[in-house]
């Protein structure tokens, strides 16, 4: 692509060299989702091997992907995000948010969804799929922690917009209720643990913000920060922009010890019912596997 001289100092123009190609964007989307091997990428994208090889080569040359050897005979590589590639995840999530709201939606700003929406279909399609390996998020102490509990038969993941936030007027539908939700999971914590289930709350708030809230509310379950939008990109989770930040819409996933999503609850409108239902579903998942 030939560029105007003035574009040499324009960050937007330089980024467009990487993201201005349809297939480059979709390759990055799939790598973020955990499809890091050539055959998996080809199957997900429906792309010819020749075109996929060309796009992967470009993205490696541009420094957003790197090749990692996983098999020697024959030689096979995985394609993983570099630091520069991981830094593109918030942009991919912002593109998805824009598309959900302005192309697939009616332009309304909302923290919930309708049953016939693209977001609803995408979240419920997660049932039966596997959460990518190596998906760590930042915990309250600043250390990266595994998304799923390594010692529980099932993990309940609940995403929420954020605690301690003034949403302004008019209120954003579905945004309010995060403190209530955390308190209800806190109060049911012993029941979850007795069933062999761990609980993890996730928002795009910063780790120190989550830590302050956890101390104030004596929250026993782990709160993880998706401020870098790693989880949102990996599972294509719905977001909305509120109080100056892209935020998760409220949903609940029940994931078994094999990293398979067994149940999804979305939208979450009746928060007390959703907490009770997640306990019932997770306990049933543990009983079905026989793992404790």
PAGU-5646 format. One line per field, with one value per residue (C-alpha): residue in three letters; residue number from 0; x, y, z; chain. Coordinates in steps of 0.05 Angstrom, whole numbers, plus 5000, padded with zeros to 4 digits. Layout:
% residues N
res	ALA  ...
n	NUM  ...
east	X  ...
north	Y  ...
up	Z  ...
chain	A  ...
***
This chain:
% residues 292
res	UNK  UNK  UNK  UNK  UNK  UNK  UNK  UNK  UNK  UNK  UNK  UNK  UNK  UNK  UNK  UNK  UNK  UNK  UNK  UNK  UNK  UNK  UNK  UNK  UNK  UNK  UNK  UNK  UNK  UNK  UNK  UNK  UNK  UNK  UNK  UNK  UNK  UNK  UNK  UNK  UNK  UNK  UNK  UNK  UNK  UNK  UNK  UNK  UNK  UNK  UNK  UNK  UNK  UNK  UNK  UNK  UNK  UNK  UNK  UNK  UNK  UNK  UNK  UNK  UNK  UNK  UNK  UNK  UNK  UNK  UNK  UNK  UNK  UNK  UNK  UNK  UNK  UNK  UNK  UNK  UNK  UNK  UNK  UNK  UNK  UNK  UNK  UNK  UNK  UNK  UNK  UNK  UNK  UNK  UNK  UNK  UNK  UNK  UNK  UNK  UNK  UNK  UNK  UNK  UNK  UNK  UNK  UNK  UNK  UNK  UNK  UNK  UNK  UNK  UNK  UNK  UNK  UNK  UNK  UNK  UNK  UNK  UNK  UNK  UNK  UNK  UNK  UNK  UNK  UNK  UNK  UNK  UNK  UNK  UNK  UNK  UNK  UNK  UNK  UNK  UNK  UNK  UNK  UNK  UNK  UNK  UNK  UNK  UNK  UNK  UNK  UNK  UNK  UNK  UNK  UNK  UNK  UNK  UNK  UNK  UNK  UNK  UNK  UNK  UNK  UNK  UNK  UNK  UNK  UNK  UNK  UNK  UNK  UNK  UNK  UNK  UNK  UNK  UNK  UNK  UNK  UNK  UNK  UNK  UNK  UNK  UNK  UNK  UNK  UNK  UNK  UNK  UNK  UNK  UNK  UNK  UNK  UNK  UNK  UNK  UNK  UNK  UNK  UNK  UNK  UNK  UNK  UNK  UNK  UNK  UNK  UNK  UNK  UNK  UNK  UNK  UNK  UNK  UNK  UNK  UNK  UNK  UNK  UNK  UNK  UNK  UNK  UNK  UNK  UNK  UNK  UNK  UNK  UNK  UNK  UNK  UNK  UNK  UNK  UNK  UNK  UNK  UNK  UNK  UNK  UNK  UNK  UNK  UNK  UNK  UNK  UNK  UNK  UNK  UNK  UNK  UNK  UNK  UNK  UNK  UNK  UNK  UNK  UNK  UNK  UNK  UNK  UNK  UNK  UNK  UNK  UNK  UNK  UNK  UNK  UNK  UNK  UNK  UNK  UNK  UNK  UNK  UNK  UNK  UNK  UNK  UNK  UNK  UNK  UNK  UNK  UNK
n	0  1  2  3  4  5  6  7  8  9  10  11  12  13  14  15  16  17  18  19  20  21  22  23  24  25  26  27  28  29  30  31  32  33  34  35  36  37  38  39  40  41  42  43  44  45  46  47  48  49  50  51  52  53  54  55  56  57  58  59  60  61  62  63  64  65  66  67  68  69  70  71  72  73  74  75  76  77  78  79  80  81  82  83  84  85  86  87  88  89  90  91  92  93  94  95  96  97  98  99  100  101  102  103  104  105  106  107  108  109  110  111  112  113  114  115  116  117  118  119  120  121  122  123  124  125  126  127  128  129  130  131  132  133  134  135  136  137  138  139  140  141  142  143  144  145  146  147  148  149  150  151  152  153  154  155  156  157  158  159  160  161  162  163  164  165  166  167  168  169  170  171  172  173  174  175  176  177  178  179  180  181  182  183  184  185  186  187  188  189  190  191  192  193  194  195  196  197  198  199  200  201  202  203  204  205  206  207  208  209  210  211  212  213  214  215  216  217  218  219  220  221  222  223  224  225  226  227  228  229  230  231  232  233  234  235  236  237  238  239  240  241  242  243  244  245  246  247  248  249  250  251  252  253  254  255  256  257  258  259  260  261  262  263  264  265  266  267  268  269  270  271  272  273  274  275  276  277  278  279  280  281  282  283  284  285  286  287  288  289  290  291
east	5000  5027  5021  5021  5084  5043  5018  5088  5078  5004  4991  4922  4950  5005  4955  4911  4969  4957  4882  4860  4857  4793  4829  4883  4829  4794  4859  4874  4803  4812  4881  4852  4799  4852  4853  4929  4945  4941  4888  4843  4849  4834  4772  4745  4757  4740  4802  4845  4913  4949  4914  4920  4994  5003  4964  5000  5067  5047  5024  5089  5130  5089  5106  5037  5043  5101  5111  5121  5144  5099  5119  5185  5166  5137  5152  5090  5080  5028  5015  5011  5002  5063  5059  5042  4988  4959  4956  4907  4855  4821  4814  4783  4734  4717  4704  4657  4622  4612  4586  4539  4510  4508  4506  4474  4434  4392  4444  4417  4467  4450  4482  4434  4406  4345  4331  4336  4402  4468  4500  4448  4462  4537  4537  4490  4532  4588  4552  4592  4654  4721  4752  4822  4882  4930  4877  4902  4874  4902  4881  4875  4948  4971  4992  4965  4918  4884  4814  4788  4800  4851  4822  4747  4701  4667  4676  4622  4646  4604  4620  4593  4599  4632  4622  4621  4604  4559  4525  4493  4426  4390  4413  4441  4394  4427  4486  4462  4465  4539  4546  4483  4507  4574  4540  4493  4552  4588  4528  4522  4598  4595  4541  4583  4644  4605  4583  4655  4646  4690  4664  4702  4677  4705  4700  4743  4758  4831  4857  4865  4793  4770  4815  4786  4715  4732  4761  4702  4650  4689  4682  4709  4708  4764  4755  4795  4809  4797  4821  4863  4801  4834  4773  4725  4765  4775  4701  4672  4634  4586  4607  4581  4615  4596  4631  4689  4707  4686  4650  4625  4551  4525  4527  4544  4581  4586  4651  4671  4739  4754  4745  4679  4624  4564  4513  4504  4458  4447  4418  4418  4357  4335  4401  4380  4348  4411  4457  4412  4406  4482  4490  4438  4469  4540  4522  4487  4548  4592  4544  4542  4618  4626  4687  4696
north	5000  5068  5122  5197  5227  5259  5190  5169  5205  5187  5131  5118  5109  5063  5021  5017  4981  4924  4928  4956  4886  4846  4780  4808  4831  4764  4725  4766  4754  4679  4678  4717  4662  4609  4583  4587  4530  4534  4481  4510  4580  4555  4517  4576  4628  4586  4615  4582  4556  4602  4665  4645  4632  4701  4736  4700  4717  4791  4792  4759  4809  4867  4842  4827  4751  4704  4632  4582  4511  4457  4397  4378  4320  4348  4419  4455  4523  4559  4632  4672  4745  4786  4844  4889  4840  4835  4911  4907  4869  4931  4956  4891  4893  4965  4946  4890  4938  4988  4934  4905  4974  5011  4956  4896  4938  5001  5047  5044  5047  4989  4942  4886  4855  4827  4753  4764  4803  4781  4786  4739  4688  4694  4684  4625  4593  4588  4528  4465  4504  4502  4561  4573  4548  4598  4651  4689  4754  4802  4791  4842  4835  4851  4780  4742  4687  4630  4647  4580  4549  4492  4455  4460  4412  4472  4548  4600  4662  4724  4787  4854  4927  4954  4972  5041  5078  5137  5120  5188  5205  5176  5110  5057  4997  4936  4974  4979  4921  4901  4911  4871  4814  4810  4810  4754  4712  4728  4706  4641  4627  4570  4536  4541  4513  4457  4437  4436  4500  4562  4632  4687  4757  4794  4867  4916  4955  4961  4910  4962  4984  4912  4900  4961  4937  4866  4891  4938  4885  4825  4789  4717  4701  4722  4785  4788  4848  4845  4916  4892  4859  4791  4752  4796  4783  4708  4694  4752  4775  4834  4902  4972  5039  5071  5120  5128  5054  4993  4948  4877  4865  4823  4748  4682  4622  4554  4519  4448  4422  4405  4479  4466  4518  4478  4534  4607  4657  4720  4770  4772  4814  4782  4781  4741  4687  4685  4673  4617  4587  4588  4549  4498  4490  4486  4436  4394  4397  4372  4315  4295  4289  4256  4300  4334
up	5000  4981  5034  5031  5062  5118  5139  5160  5227  5235  5284  5255  5185  5211  5250  5188  5152  5201  5214  5147  5118  5131  5139  5184  5234  5232  5240  5302  5328  5322  5353  5412  5417  5425  5353  5346  5298  5223  5212  5267  5237  5167  5193  5233  5178  5117  5085  5032  5057  5009  5032  5106  5098  5067  5122  5178  5146  5144  5216  5238  5197  5227  5297  5323  5319  5331  5311  5367  5350  5379  5335  5303  5257  5215  5235  5260  5291  5333  5322  5386  5402  5417  5466  5407  5386  5457  5457  5399  5440  5468  5396  5373  5432  5416  5344  5368  5415  5359  5312  5365  5380  5314  5260  5293  5344  5342  5372  5443  5500  5545  5595  5578  5514  5479  5465  5390  5392  5362  5432  5460  5406  5413  5489  5487  5432  5483  5515  5497  5476  5512  5547  5517  5557  5589  5600  5661  5689  5740  5812  5868  5887  5816  5799  5739  5762  5724  5701  5726  5793  5788  5848  5838  5801  5769  5767  5763  5725  5731  5693  5717  5696  5759  5831  5863  5799  5787  5722  5712  5682  5648  5680  5633  5631  5664  5693  5765  5813  5815  5891  5903  5858  5894  5962  5941  5916  5982  6023  5984  5984  6034  5993  5930  5965  5997  5927  5902  5862  5859  5842  5806  5790  5730  5710  5671  5734  5755  5806  5862  5852  5859  5919  5956  5943  5965  6030  6044  6029  6057  5990  5996  5922  5876  5834  5769  5725  5650  5640  5581  5551  5544  5566  5526  5463  5477  5487  5446  5507  5501  5528  5533  5543  5610  5657  5609  5600  5561  5611  5612  5608  5665  5650  5684  5657  5690  5669  5687  5706  5633  5615  5579  5586  5611  5622  5605  5639  5597  5603  5679  5697  5763  5800  5862  5818  5774  5834  5859  5790  5780  5844  5823  5754  5779  5833  5781  5737  5794  5809  5736  5731  5799  5813  5880
chain	A  A  A  A  A  A  A  A  A  A  A  A  A  A  A  A  A  A  A  A  A  A  A  A  A  A  A  A  A  A  A  A  A  A  A  A  A  A  A  A  A  A  A  A  A  A  A  A  A  A  A  A  A  A  A  A  A  A  A  A  A  A  A  A  A  A  A  A  A  A  A  A  A  A  A  A  A  A  A  A  A  A  A  A  A  A  A  A  A  A  A  A  A  A  A  A  A  A  A  A  A  A  A  A  A  A  A  A  A  A  A  A  A  A  A  A  A  A  A  A  A  A  A  A  A  A  A  A  A  A  A  A  A  A  A  A  A  A  A  A  A  A  A  A  A  A  A  A  A  A  A  A  A  A  A  A  A  A  A  A  A  A  A  A  A  A  A  A  A  A  A  A  A  A  A  A  A  A  A  A  A  A  A  A  A  A  A  A  A  A  A  A  A  A  A  A  A  A  A  A  A  A  A  A  A  A  A  A  A  A  A  A  A  A  A  A  A  A  A  A  A  A  A  A  A  A  A  A  A  A  A  A  A  A  A  A  A  A  A  A  A  A  A  A  A  A  A  A  A  A  A  A  A  A  A  A  A  A  A  A  A  A  A  A  A  A  A  A  A  A  A  A  A  A  A  A  A  A  A  A  A  A  A  A  A  A  A  A  A  A  A  A
***
